[in-house]
Amino acid sequence: TPFRYCNPRNCAKECQGRGKETTYCDEVCKCSGW
């Protein structure tokens, strides 16, 4: 599932590592803090 809890900075870093923008992270990874 793309819905998960995580550190927003780590989520952004992870998505950028996959060649995605942080907006992709917010919309798909659904990073919601801890």
Stockholm file with secondary structure:
# STOCKHOLM 1.0

chainA/1-34         TPFRYCNPRNCAKECQGRGKETTYCDEVCKCSGW
#=GR chainA/1-34 SS CCCBCCCHHHHHHHHHHTTCCHHHIIIIICBCCC
#=GC SS_cons        CCCBCCCHHHHHHHHHHTTCCHHHIIIIICBCCC
//
